[in-house]
Amino acid sequence: MHISLRQLRVFEAVAQNHSYTRAAEELHLSQPAVSMQVKQLEDEVGLPLFERLGKKVVPTEAGRELYHYSRAINRSLAELEDVMESLKGINRGSLRLAVASTVNYFAPRLLAVFQQRHPGIGLRLDVTNREMLVQMLDSNSVDLVLMGVPPKNVDVEAEAFMDNPLVVVAPPDHPLANERNILTKRLSDEVFVMREEGSGTRKAMERFFAERGVEIRHGMQMTRNEAVKQAVRSGLGLSVVSLHTIELELETRRLVILDVEGFPDRRQWYLVYRRGKRLSPAASAFRDFVRAEAARIAAPIAVG
């Protein structure tokens, strides 16, 4: 078969976006050009690669097989590129980094310092929730991930690099705002604003209360930390959040931390990558940088 790398890139974009139109936008091509590349690839393979299910374009069995090998080819090419760049020195190459949405409150500070030291390294940052991070690790589609508790269902290397204190927050006028040594069981009378299913913060929060036999009342569910904070400020409930996310709100007294027994719940942030993965010089440099300096650059304010 005579298959080009260009055809594989176009094919992957269609498979990932489930749409010829969105793939064309991502690749900065016209839709007819994308359709033509896929048609040529189907002619070369001798099998249909996509079928329509409603408004979505989904891979056929042949398409799923091709997607698997296409991903492997592109990963190998990316590794080859990194190896070639490593021969030119540490200030070359690229770094594919993915972080939990909560990590993004301090990730820019880390990246700014790292970029100043290694201006020749190209950075790509994906910000998403825990569920998507696990998928990225499983597919080995990123170099490094910064997240909360590492997944148990994916074979990874993980090392803690900084504390992640979780605290209970409330609006300043909440009845519990001025109380001290609040018993955990008293929170069963309160409504909690929740992050979405799959969020690492939500998992940690639910685990904390379950370990203490406390049932909490679930209120609104939000997909973003900023939305959670706005909901708490508006009086829609309490919430458990990472201390990293509320520095501004504490400074301006828009939110307060409740003095609840067992809090801060001291979790940790981890640097994670697939076990056995050959880290590029750029990825190795960032790993060493995070180990040595993340806590100094990005540690949250002290509490408790």
C-alpha positions as protocol buffer text, in pm:
chain_id: "A"
residue {
  index: 1
  type: MET
  ca { x: 0 y: 0 z: 0 }
}
residue {
  index: 2
  type: HIS
  ca { x: 114 y: 352 z: -79 }
}
residue {
  index: 3
  type: ILE
  ca { x: -14 y: 561 z: 213 }
}
residue {
  index: 4
  type: SER
  ca { x: 120 y: 908 z: 288 }
}
residue {
  index: 5
  type: LEU
  ca { x: 170 y: 1066 z: 629 }
}
residue {
  index: 6
  type: ARG
  ca { x: -54 y: 1351 z: 514 }
}
residue {
  index: 7
  type: GLN
  ca { x: -338 y: 1108 z: 450 }
}
residue {
  index: 8
  type: LEU
  ca { x: -293 y: 957 z: 796 }
}
residue {
  index: 9
  type: ARG
  ca { x: -299 y: 1299 z: 963 }
}
residue {
  index: 10
  type: VAL
  ca { x: -620 y: 1388 z: 783 }
}
residue {
  index: 11
  type: PHE
  ca { x: -772 y: 1049 z: 865 }
}
residue {
  index: 12
  type: GLU
  ca { x: -686 y: 1089 z: 1237 }
}
residue {
  index: 13
  type: ALA
  ca { x: -838 y: 1437 z: 1247 }
}
residue {
  index: 14
  type: VAL
  ca { x: -1167 y: 1310 z: 1103 }
}
residue {
  index: 15
  type: ALA
  ca { x: -1170 y: 1012 z: 1343 }
}
residue {
  index: 16
  type: GLN
  ca { x: -1103 y: 1231 z: 1647 }
}
residue {
  index: 17
  type: ASN
  ca { x: -1351 y: 1504 z: 1555 }
}
residue {
  index: 18
  type: HIS
  ca { x: -1621 y: 1273 z: 1412 }
}
residue {
  index: 19
  type: SER
  ca { x: -1667 y: 1536 z: 1144 }
}
residue {
  index: 20
  type: TYR
  ca { x: -1514 y: 1630 z: 809 }
}
residue {
  index: 21
  type: THR
  ca { x: -1595 y: 1996 z: 873 }
}
residue {
  index: 22
  type: ARG
  ca { x: -1426 y: 2015 z: 1215 }
}
residue {
  index: 23
  type: ALA
  ca { x: -1127 y: 1819 z: 1084 }
}
residue {
  index: 24
  type: ALA
  ca { x: -1091 y: 2069 z: 800 }
}
residue {
  index: 25
  type: GLU
  ca { x: -1100 y: 2359 z: 1047 }
}
residue {
  index: 26
  type: GLU
  ca { x: -838 y: 2195 z: 1268 }
}
residue {
  index: 27
  type: LEU
  ca { x: -605 y: 2128 z: 975 }
}
residue {
  index: 28
  type: HIS
  ca { x: -674 y: 2462 z: 802 }
}
residue {
  index: 29
  type: LEU
  ca { x: -791 y: 2281 z: 489 }
}
residue {
  index: 30
  type: SER
  ca { x: -1107 y: 2297 z: 286 }
}
residue {
  index: 31
  type: GLN
  ca { x: -1368 y: 2027 z: 346 }
}
residue {
  index: 32
  type: PRO
  ca { x: -1340 y: 1895 z: -12 }
}
residue {
  index: 33
  type: ALA
  ca { x: -963 y: 1856 z: 39 }
}
residue {
  index: 34
  type: VAL
  ca { x: -1023 y: 1651 z: 354 }
}
residue {
  index: 35
  type: SER
  ca { x: -1285 y: 1436 z: 182 }
}
residue {
  index: 36
  type: MET
  ca { x: -1050 y: 1376 z: -110 }
}
residue {
  index: 37
  type: GLN
  ca { x: -765 y: 1262 z: 117 }
}
residue {
  index: 38
  type: VAL
  ca { x: -995 y: 1018 z: 297 }
}
residue {
  index: 39
  type: LYS
  ca { x: -1132 y: 887 z: -33 }
}
residue {
  index: 40
  type: GLN
  ca { x: -780 y: 828 z: -167 }
}
residue {
  index: 41
  type: LEU
  ca { x: -691 y: 645 z: 154 }
}
residue {
  index: 42
  type: GLU
  ca { x: -1004 y: 427 z: 126 }
}
residue {
  index: 43
  type: ASP
  ca { x: -914 y: 346 z: -235 }
}
residue {
  index: 44
  type: GLU
  ca { x: -565 y: 246 z: -125 }
}
residue {
  index: 45
  type: VAL
  ca { x: -690 y: 30 z: 162 }
}
residue {
  index: 46
  type: GLY
  ca { x: -976 y: -114 z: -37 }
}
residue {
  index: 47
  type: LEU
  ca { x: -1230 y: -75 z: 244 }
}
residue {
  index: 48
  type: PRO
  ca { x: -1459 y: 200 z: 373 }
}
residue {
  index: 49
  type: LEU
  ca { x: -1304 y: 376 z: 673 }
}
residue {
  index: 50
  type: PHE
  ca { x: -1602 y: 580 z: 795 }
}
residue {
  index: 51
  type: GLU
  ca { x: -1978 y: 555 z: 817 }
}
residue {
  index: 52
  type: ARG
  ca { x: -2242 y: 805 z: 923 }
}
residue {
  index: 53
  type: LEU
  ca { x: -2443 y: 760 z: 1241 }
}
residue {
  index: 54
  type: GLY
  ca { x: -2682 y: 1052 z: 1256 }
}
residue {
  index: 55
  type: LYS
  ca { x: -2473 y: 1366 z: 1229 }
}
residue {
  index: 56
  type: LYS
  ca { x: -2154 y: 1191 z: 1338 }
}
residue {
  index: 57
  type: VAL
  ca { x: -1889 y: 1032 z: 1120 }
}
residue {
  index: 58
  type: VAL
  ca { x: -1753 y: 720 z: 1297 }
}
residue {
  index: 59
  type: PRO
  ca { x: -1479 y: 474 z: 1196 }
}
residue {
  index: 60
  type: THR
  ca { x: -1576 y: 137 z: 1055 }
}
residue {
  index: 61
  type: GLU
  ca { x: -1398 y: -176 z: 1178 }
}
residue {
  index: 62
  type: ALA
  ca { x: -1128 y: -113 z: 917 }
}
residue {
  index: 63
  type: GLY
  ca { x: -1115 y: 251 z: 1027 }
}
residue {
  index: 64
  type: ARG
  ca { x: -1063 y: 155 z: 1391 }
}
residue {
  index: 65
  type: GLU
  ca { x: -776 y: -76 z: 1296 }
}
residue {
  index: 66
  type: LEU
  ca { x: -616 y: 192 z: 1081 }
}
residue {
  index: 67
  type: TYR
  ca { x: -657 y: 449 z: 1360 }
}
residue {
  index: 68
  type: HIS
  ca { x: -469 y: 222 z: 1601 }
}
residue {
  index: 69
  type: TYR
  ca { x: -171 y: 184 z: 1366 }
}
residue {
  index: 70
  type: SER
  ca { x: -182 y: 546 z: 1257 }
}
residue {
  index: 71
  type: ARG
  ca { x: -149 y: 659 z: 1618 }
}
residue {
  index: 72
  type: ALA
  ca { x: 146 y: 426 z: 1669 }
}
residue {
  index: 73
  type: ILE
  ca { x: 317 y: 560 z: 1356 }
}
residue {
  index: 74
  type: ASN
  ca { x: 271 y: 921 z: 1464 }
}
residue {
  index: 75
  type: ARG
  ca { x: 397 y: 849 z: 1816 }
}
residue {
  index: 76
  type: SER
  ca { x: 708 y: 687 z: 1672 }
}
residue {
  index: 77
  type: LEU
  ca { x: 764 y: 984 z: 1443 }
}
residue {
  index: 78
  type: ALA
  ca { x: 725 y: 1223 z: 1738 }
}
residue {
  index: 79
  type: GLU
  ca { x: 982 y: 1022 z: 1934 }
}
residue {
  index: 80
  type: LEU
  ca { x: 1216 y: 1026 z: 1635 }
}
residue {
  index: 81
  type: GLU
  ca { x: 1180 y: 1403 z: 1610 }
}
residue {
  index: 82
  type: ASP
  ca { x: 1261 y: 1441 z: 1980 }
}
residue {
  index: 83
  type: VAL
  ca { x: 1568 y: 1218 z: 1949 }
}
residue {
  index: 84
  type: MET
  ca { x: 1695 y: 1417 z: 1652 }
}
residue {
  index: 85
  type: GLU
  ca { x: 1636 y: 1741 z: 1840 }
}
residue {
  index: 86
  type: SER
  ca { x: 1818 y: 1602 z: 2144 }
}
residue {
  index: 87
  type: LEU
  ca { x: 2130 y: 1568 z: 1932 }
}
residue {
  index: 88
  type: LYS
  ca { x: 2112 y: 1944 z: 1879 }
}
residue {
  index: 89
  type: GLY
  ca { x: 2099 y: 2022 z: 2253 }
}
residue {
  index: 90
  type: ILE
  ca { x: 1848 y: 2065 z: 2535 }
}
residue {
  index: 91
  type: ASN
  ca { x: 1712 y: 2397 z: 2408 }
}
residue {
  index: 92
  type: ARG
  ca { x: 1545 y: 2234 z: 2112 }
}
residue {
  index: 93
  type: GLY
  ca { x: 1249 y: 2002 z: 2072 }
}
residue {
  index: 94
  type: SER
  ca { x: 890 y: 2004 z: 2189 }
}
residue {
  index: 95
  type: LEU
  ca { x: 694 y: 1917 z: 2502 }
}
residue {
  index: 96
  type: ARG
  ca { x: 337 y: 1787 z: 2506 }
}
residue {
  index: 97
  type: LEU
  ca { x: 192 y: 1854 z: 2850 }
}
residue {
  index: 98
  type: ALA
  ca { x: -157 y: 1789 z: 2987 }
}
residue {
  index: 99
  type: VAL
  ca { x: -283 y: 1916 z: 3322 }
}
residue {
  index: 100
  type: ALA
  ca { x: -594 y: 1890 z: 3537 }
}
residue {
  index: 101
  type: SER
  ca { x: -809 y: 2202 z: 3522 }
}
residue {
  index: 102
  type: THR
  ca { x: -721 y: 2281 z: 3884 }
}
residue {
  index: 103
  type: VAL
  ca { x: -348 y: 2253 z: 3808 }
}
residue {
  index: 104
  type: ASN
  ca { x: -392 y: 2527 z: 3551 }
}
residue {
  index: 105
  type: TYR
  ca { x: -418 y: 2779 z: 3835 }
}
residue {
  index: 106
  type: PHE
  ca { x: -43 y: 2742 z: 3886 }
}
residue {
  index: 107
  type: ALA
  ca { x: 81 y: 2572 z: 3567 }
}
residue {
  index: 108
  type: PRO
  ca { x: 133 y: 2904 z: 3381 }
}
residue {
  index: 109
  type: ARG
  ca { x: 378 y: 3014 z: 3653 }
}
residue {
  index: 110
  type: LEU
  ca { x: 577 y: 2693 z: 3609 }
}
residue {
  index: 111
  type: LEU
  ca { x: 573 y: 2715 z: 3232 }
}
residue {
  index: 112
  type: ALA
  ca { x: 679 y: 3080 z: 3231 }
}
residue {
  index: 113
  type: VAL
  ca { x: 992 y: 3006 z: 3433 }
}
residue {
  index: 114
  type: PHE
  ca { x: 1069 y: 2691 z: 3235 }
}
residue {
  index: 115
  type: GLN
  ca { x: 1025 y: 2874 z: 2904 }
}
residue {
  index: 116
  type: GLN
  ca { x: 1260 y: 3151 z: 3015 }
}
residue {
  index: 117
  type: ARG
  ca { x: 1529 y: 2890 z: 3081 }
}
residue {
  index: 118
  type: HIS
  ca { x: 1461 y: 2687 z: 2767 }
}
residue {
  index: 119
  type: PRO
  ca { x: 1328 y: 2932 z: 2505 }
}
residue {
  index: 120
  type: GLY
  ca { x: 1391 y: 2693 z: 2219 }
}
residue {
  index: 121
  type: ILE
  ca { x: 1153 y: 2424 z: 2346 }
}
residue {
  index: 122
  type: GLY
  ca { x: 805 y: 2437 z: 2195 }
}
residue {
  index: 123
  type: LEU
  ca { x: 527 y: 2384 z: 2449 }
}
residue {
  index: 124
  type: ARG
  ca { x: 179 y: 2245 z: 2392 }
}
residue {
  index: 125
  type: LEU
  ca { x: -60 y: 2250 z: 2688 }
}
residue {
  index: 126
  type: ASP
  ca { x: -394 y: 2067 z: 2719 }
}
residue {
  index: 127
  type: VAL
  ca { x: -617 y: 2157 z: 3016 }
}
residue {
  index: 128
  type: THR
  ca { x: -890 y: 1906 z: 3095 }
}
residue {
  index: 129
  type: ASN
  ca { x: -1048 y: 1692 z: 3366 }
}
residue {
  index: 130
  type: ARG
  ca { x: -925 y: 1371 z: 3524 }
}
residue {
  index: 131
  type: GLU
  ca { x: -1120 y: 1140 z: 3294 }
}
residue {
  index: 132
  type: MET
  ca { x: -959 y: 1287 z: 2981 }
}
residue {
  index: 133
  type: LEU
  ca { x: -613 y: 1286 z: 3140 }
}
residue {
  index: 134
  type: VAL
  ca { x: -645 y: 913 z: 3206 }
}
residue {
  index: 135
  type: GLN
  ca { x: -744 y: 859 z: 2843 }
}
residue {
  index: 136
  type: MET
  ca { x: -439 y: 1057 z: 2728 }
}
residue {
  index: 137
  type: LEU
  ca { x: -212 y: 847 z: 2947 }
}
residue {
  index: 138
  type: ASP
  ca { x: -372 y: 527 z: 2823 }
}
residue {
  index: 139
  type: SER
  ca { x: -317 y: 628 z: 2459 }
}
residue {
  index: 140
  type: ASN
  ca { x: 31 y: 765 z: 2535 }
}
residue {
  index: 141
  type: SER
  ca { x: -62 y: 1081 z: 2348 }
}
residue {
  index: 142
  type: VAL
  ca { x: 117 y: 1324 z: 2582 }
}
residue {
  index: 143
  type: ASP
  ca { x: 467 y: 1341 z: 2727 }
}
residue {
  index: 144
  type: LEU
  ca { x: 377 y: 1433 z: 3085 }
}
residue {
  index: 145
  type: VAL
  ca { x: 63 y: 1486 z: 3292 }
}
residue {
  index: 146
  type: LEU
  ca { x: 22 y: 1696 z: 3608 }
}
residue {
  index: 147
  type: MET
  ca { x: -275 y: 1569 z: 3807 }
}
residue {
  index: 148
  type: GLY
  ca { x: -409 y: 1451 z: 4143 }
}
residue {
  index: 149
  type: VAL
  ca { x: -422 y: 1081 z: 4233 }
}
residue {
  index: 150
  type: PRO
  ca { x: -260 y: 875 z: 3952 }
}
residue {
  index: 151
  type: PRO
  ca { x: -486 y: 623 z: 3776 }
}
residue {
  index: 152
  type: LYS
  ca { x: -473 y: 260 z: 3890 }
}
residue {
  index: 153
  type: ASN
  ca { x: -597 y: 116 z: 3560 }
}
residue {
  index: 154
  type: VAL
  ca { x: -309 y: 250 z: 3349 }
}
residue {
  index: 155
  type: ASP
  ca { x: 54 y: 143 z: 3391 }
}
residue {
  index: 156
  type: VAL
  ca { x: 226 y: 470 z: 3484 }
}
residue {
  index: 157
  type: GLU
  ca { x: 522 y: 623 z: 3662 }
}
residue {
  index: 158
  type: ALA
  ca { x: 408 y: 882 z: 3916 }
}
residue {
  index: 159
  type: GLU
  ca { x: 591 y: 1104 z: 4160 }
}
residue {
  index: 160
  type: ALA
  ca { x: 446 y: 1359 z: 4401 }
}
residue {
  index: 161
  type: PHE
  ca { x: 589 y: 1708 z: 4359 }
}
residue {
  index: 162
  type: MET
  ca { x: 372 y: 1941 z: 4571 }
}
residue {
  index: 163
  type: ASP
  ca { x: 100 y: 1947 z: 4834 }
}
residue {
  index: 164
  type: ASN
  ca { x: -261 y: 2000 z: 4722 }
}
residue {
  index: 165
  type: PRO
  ca { x: -459 y: 2110 z: 5030 }
}
residue {
  index: 166
  type: LEU
  ca { x: -837 y: 2077 z: 4991 }
}
residue {
  index: 167
  type: VAL
  ca { x: -1051 y: 2315 z: 5198 }
}
residue {
  index: 168
  type: VAL
  ca { x: -1421 y: 2381 z: 5262 }
}
residue {
  index: 169
  type: VAL
  ca { x: -1527 y: 2724 z: 5135 }
}
residue {
  index: 170
  type: ALA
  ca { x: -1832 y: 2939 z: 5202 }
}
residue {
  index: 171
  type: PRO
  ca { x: -1949 y: 3296 z: 5141 }
}
residue {
  index: 172
  type: PRO
  ca { x: -1835 y: 3540 z: 5414 }
}
residue {
  index: 173
  type: ASP
  ca { x: -2190 y: 3580 z: 5551 }
}
residue {
  index: 174
  type: HIS
  ca { x: -2249 y: 3206 z: 5600 }
}
residue {
  index: 175
  type: PRO
  ca { x: -2360 y: 3108 z: 5956 }
}
residue {
  index: 176
  type: LEU
  ca { x: -2053 y: 2882 z: 5994 }
}
residue {
  index: 177
  type: ALA
  ca { x: -1804 y: 3142 z: 5872 }
}
residue {
  index: 178
  type: ASN
  ca { x: -1700 y: 3260 z: 6221 }
}
residue {
  index: 179
  type: GLU
  ca { x: -1719 y: 2925 z: 6399 }
}
residue {
  index: 180
  type: ARG
  ca { x: -1413 y: 2722 z: 6503 }
}
residue {
  index: 181
  type: ASN
  ca { x: -1354 y: 2347 z: 6518 }
}
residue {
  index: 182
  type: ILE
  ca { x: -1668 y: 2262 z: 6321 }
}
residue {
  index: 183
  type: LEU
  ca { x: -1750 y: 1891 z: 6347 }
}
residue {
  index: 184
  type: THR
  ca { x: -1750 y: 1713 z: 6011 }
}
residue {
  index: 185
  type: LYS
  ca { x: -2094 y: 1563 z: 6077 }
}
residue {
  index: 186
  type: ARG
  ca { x: -2245 y: 1912 z: 6095 }
}
residue {
  index: 187
  type: LEU
  ca { x: -2181 y: 1947 z: 5722 }
}
residue {
  index: 188
  type: SER
  ca { x: -2447 y: 1683 z: 5652 }
}
residue {
  index: 189
  type: ASP
  ca { x: -2699 y: 1965 z: 5700 }
}
residue {
  index: 190
  type: GLU
  ca { x: -2537 y: 2174 z: 5425 }
}
residue {
  index: 191
  type: VAL
  ca { x: -2578 y: 2164 z: 5047 }
}
residue {
  index: 192
  type: PHE
  ca { x: -2255 y: 2121 z: 4848 }
}
residue {
  index: 193
  type: VAL
  ca { x: -2182 y: 2257 z: 4502 }
}
residue {
  index: 194
  type: MET
  ca { x: -2012 y: 1972 z: 4316 }
}
residue {
  index: 195
  type: ARG
  ca { x: -1765 y: 1934 z: 4032 }
}
residue {
  index: 196
  type: GLU
  ca { x: -1866 y: 1699 z: 3752 }
}
residue {
  index: 197
  type: GLU
  ca { x: -1832 y: 1320 z: 3756 }
}
residue {
  index: 198
  type: GLY
  ca { x: -1473 y: 1235 z: 3664 }
}
residue {
  index: 199
  type: SER
  ca { x: -1326 y: 1534 z: 3846 }
}
residue {
  index: 200
  type: GLY
  ca { x: -1033 y: 1453 z: 4074 }
}
residue {
  index: 201
  type: THR
  ca { x: -1145 y: 1711 z: 4331 }
}
residue {
  index: 202
  type: ARG
  ca { x: -1491 y: 1555 z: 4346 }
}
residue {
  index: 203
  type: LYS
  ca { x: -1346 y: 1206 z: 4393 }
}
residue {
  index: 204
  type: ALA
  ca { x: -1125 y: 1330 z: 4677 }
}
residue {
  index: 205
  type: MET
  ca { x: -1418 y: 1512 z: 4841 }
}
residue {
  index: 206
  type: GLU
  ca { x: -1648 y: 1211 z: 4823 }
}
residue {
  index: 207
  type: ARG
  ca { x: -1373 y: 984 z: 4957 }
}
residue {
  index: 208
  type: PHE
  ca { x: -1308 y: 1217 z: 5252 }
}
residue {
  index: 209
  type: PHE
  ca { x: -1671 y: 1222 z: 5368 }
}
residue {
  index: 210
  type: ALA
  ca { x: -1728 y: 850 z: 5297 }
}
residue {
  index: 211
  type: GLU
  ca { x: -1429 y: 757 z: 5516 }
}
residue {
  index: 212
  type: ARG
  ca { x: -1592 y: 948 z: 5803 }
}
residue {
  index: 213
  type: GLY
  ca { x: -1943 y: 814 z: 5745 }
}
residue {
  index: 214
  type: VAL
  ca { x: -2082 y: 1156 z: 5662 }
}
residue {
  index: 215
  type: GLU
  ca { x: -2349 y: 1186 z: 5392 }
}
residue {
  index: 216
  type: ILE
  ca { x: -2354 y: 1523 z: 5219 }
}
residue {
  index: 217
  type: ARG
  ca { x: -2632 y: 1678 z: 5015 }
}
residue {
  index: 218
  type: HIS
  ca { x: -2543 y: 1732 z: 4652 }
}
residue {
  index: 219
  type: GLY
  ca { x: -2650 y: 2063 z: 4503 }
}
residue {
  index: 220
  type: MET
  ca { x: -2563 y: 2207 z: 4165 }
}
residue {
  index: 221
  type: GLN
  ca { x: -2300 y: 2033 z: 3953 }
}
residue {
  index: 222
  type: MET
  ca { x: -2043 y: 2242 z: 3767 }
}
residue {
  index: 223
  type: THR
  ca { x: -1776 y: 2157 z: 3512 }
}
residue {
  index: 224
  type: ARG
  ca { x: -1541 y: 2447 z: 3595 }
}
residue {
  index: 225
  type: ASN
  ca { x: -1374 y: 2568 z: 3913 }
}
residue {
  index: 226
  type: GLU
  ca { x: -1471 y: 2927 z: 3836 }
}
residue {
  index: 227
  type: ALA
  ca { x: -1838 y: 2827 z: 3814 }
}
residue {
  index: 228
  type: VAL
  ca { x: -1813 y: 2644 z: 4147 }
}
residue {
  index: 229
  type: LYS
  ca { x: -1668 y: 2953 z: 4316 }
}
residue {
  index: 230
  type: GLN
  ca { x: -1934 y: 3179 z: 4167 }
}
residue {
  index: 231
  type: ALA
  ca { x: -2207 y: 2943 z: 4291 }
}
residue {
  index: 232
  type: VAL
  ca { x: -2065 y: 2941 z: 4644 }
}
residue {
  index: 233
  type: ARG
  ca { x: -2032 y: 3319 z: 4645 }
}
residue {
  index: 234
  type: SER
  ca { x: -2397 y: 3342 z: 4540 }
}
residue {
  index: 235
  type: GLY
  ca { x: -2510 y: 3132 z: 4835 }
}
residue {
  index: 236
  type: LEU
  ca { x: -2595 y: 2813 z: 4646 }
}
residue {
  index: 237
  type: GLY
  ca { x: -2398 y: 2596 z: 4886 }
}
residue {
  index: 238
  type: LEU
  ca { x: -2059 y: 2510 z: 5029 }
}
residue {
  index: 239
  type: SER
  ca { x: -1787 y: 2334 z: 4833 }
}
residue {
  index: 240
  type: VAL
  ca { x: -1455 y: 2158 z: 4872 }
}
residue {
  index: 241
  type: VAL
  ca { x: -1187 y: 2309 z: 4650 }
}
residue {
  index: 242
  type: SER
  ca { x: -811 y: 2310 z: 4611 }
}
residue {
  index: 243
  type: LEU
  ca { x: -644 y: 2595 z: 4795 }
}
residue {
  index: 244
  type: HIS
  ca { x: -461 y: 2672 z: 4469 }
}
residue {
  index: 245
  type: THR
  ca { x: -787 y: 2791 z: 4313 }
}
residue {
  index: 246
  type: ILE
  ca { x: -898 y: 3052 z: 4567 }
}
residue {
  index: 247
  type: GLU
  ca { x: -602 y: 3280 z: 4639 }
}
residue {
  index: 248
  type: LEU
  ca { x: -771 y: 3581 z: 4480 }
}
residue {
  index: 249
  type: GLU
  ca { x: -1106 y: 3515 z: 4651 }
}
residue {
  index: 250
  type: LEU
  ca { x: -938 y: 3491 z: 4992 }
}
residue {
  index: 251
  type: GLU
  ca { x: -746 y: 3815 z: 4937 }
}
residue {
  index: 252
  type: THR
  ca { x: -1066 y: 3999 z: 4842 }
}
residue {
  index: 253
  type: ARG
  ca { x: -1281 y: 3824 z: 5108 }
}
residue {
  index: 254
  type: ARG
  ca { x: -1524 y: 3696 z: 4848 }
}
residue {
  index: 255
  type: LEU
  ca { x: -1489 y: 3349 z: 5000 }
}
residue {
  index: 256
  type: VAL
  ca { x: -1378 y: 3220 z: 5341 }
}
residue {
  index: 257
  type: ILE
  ca { x: -1232 y: 2888 z: 5450 }
}
residue {
  index: 258
  type: LEU
  ca { x: -1437 y: 2707 z: 5714 }
}
residue {
  index: 259
  type: ASP
  ca { x: -1252 y: 2563 z: 6013 }
}
residue {
  index: 260
  type: VAL
  ca { x: -1376 y: 2202 z: 5976 }
}
residue {
  index: 261
  type: GLU
  ca { x: -1217 y: 1906 z: 6153 }
}
residue {
  index: 262
  type: GLY
  ca { x: -1003 y: 1702 z: 5917 }
}
residue {
  index: 263
  type: PHE
  ca { x: -939 y: 1996 z: 5686 }
}
residue {
  index: 264
  type: PRO
  ca { x: -725 y: 2096 z: 5511 }
}
residue {
  index: 265
  type: ASP
  ca { x: -738 y: 1751 z: 5352 }
}
residue {
  index: 266
  type: ARG
  ca { x: -375 y: 1730 z: 5244 }
}
residue {
  index: 267
  type: ARG
  ca { x: -356 y: 1562 z: 4905 }
}
residue {
  index: 268
  type: GLN
  ca { x: -70 y: 1584 z: 4658 }
}
residue {
  index: 269
  type: TRP
  ca { x: -9 y: 1677 z: 4297 }
}
residue {
  index: 270
  type: TYR
  ca { x: 169 y: 1418 z: 4082 }
}
residue {
  index: 271
  type: LEU
  ca { x: 380 y: 1423 z: 3769 }
}
residue {
  index: 272
  type: VAL
  ca { x: 270 y: 1119 z: 3567 }
}
residue {
  index: 273
  type: TYR
  ca { x: 375 y: 944 z: 3246 }
}
residue {
  index: 274
  type: ARG
  ca { x: 345 y: 599 z: 3092 }
}
residue {
  index: 275
  type: ARG
  ca { x: 574 y: 339 z: 3244 }
}
residue {
  index: 276
  type: GLY
  ca { x: 854 y: 251 z: 3002 }
}
residue {
  index: 277
  type: LYS
  ca { x: 807 y: 571 z: 2802 }
}
residue {
  index: 278
  type: ARG
  ca { x: 1127 y: 713 z: 2661 }
}
residue {
  index: 279
  type: LEU
  ca { x: 1120 y: 1075 z: 2772 }
}
residue {
  index: 280
  type: SER
  ca { x: 1259 y: 1328 z: 2530 }
}
residue {
  index: 281
  type: PRO
  ca { x: 1530 y: 1567 z: 2653 }
}
residue {
  index: 282
  type: ALA
  ca { x: 1263 y: 1838 z: 2674 }
}
residue {
  index: 283
  type: ALA
  ca { x: 1033 y: 1618 z: 2884 }
}
residue {
  index: 284
  type: SER
  ca { x: 1321 y: 1507 z: 3107 }
}
residue {
  index: 285
  type: ALA
  ca { x: 1422 y: 1870 z: 3159 }
}
residue {
  index: 286
  type: PHE
  ca { x: 1066 y: 1964 z: 3259 }
}
residue {
  index: 287
  type: ARG
  ca { x: 1037 y: 1664 z: 3492 }
}
residue {
  index: 288
  type: ASP
  ca { x: 1361 y: 1764 z: 3669 }
}
residue {
  index: 289
  type: PHE
  ca { x: 1245 y: 2127 z: 3684 }
}
residue {
  index: 290
  type: VAL
  ca { x: 912 y: 2031 z: 3845 }
}
residue {
  index: 291
  type: ARG
  ca { x: 1086 y: 1803 z: 4098 }
}
residue {
  index: 292
  type: ALA
  ca { x: 1328 y: 2073 z: 4204 }
}
residue {
  index: 293
  type: GLU
  ca { x: 1128 y: 2394 z: 4187 }
}
residue {
  index: 294
  type: ALA
  ca { x: 750 y: 2351 z: 4158 }
}
residue {
  index: 295
  type: ALA
  ca { x: 690 y: 2383 z: 4533 }
}
residue {
  index: 296
  type: ARG
  ca { x: 895 y: 2703 z: 4551 }
}
residue {
  index: 297
  type: ILE
  ca { x: 731 y: 2866 z: 4248 }
}
residue {
  index: 298
  type: ALA
  ca { x: 370 y: 2755 z: 4285 }
}
residue {
  index: 299
  type: ALA
  ca { x: 297 y: 2650 z: 4644 }
}
residue {
  index: 300
  type: PRO
  ca { x: -36 y: 2791 z: 4773 }
}
residue {
  index: 301
  type: ILE
  ca { x: -67 y: 3020 z: 5072 }
}
residue {
  index: 302
  type: ALA
  ca { x: -29 y: 2849 z: 5408 }
}
residue {
  index: 303
  type: VAL
  ca { x: -345 y: 2746 z: 5589 }
}
residue {
  index: 304
  type: GLY
  ca { x: -431 y: 2537 z: 5890 }
}
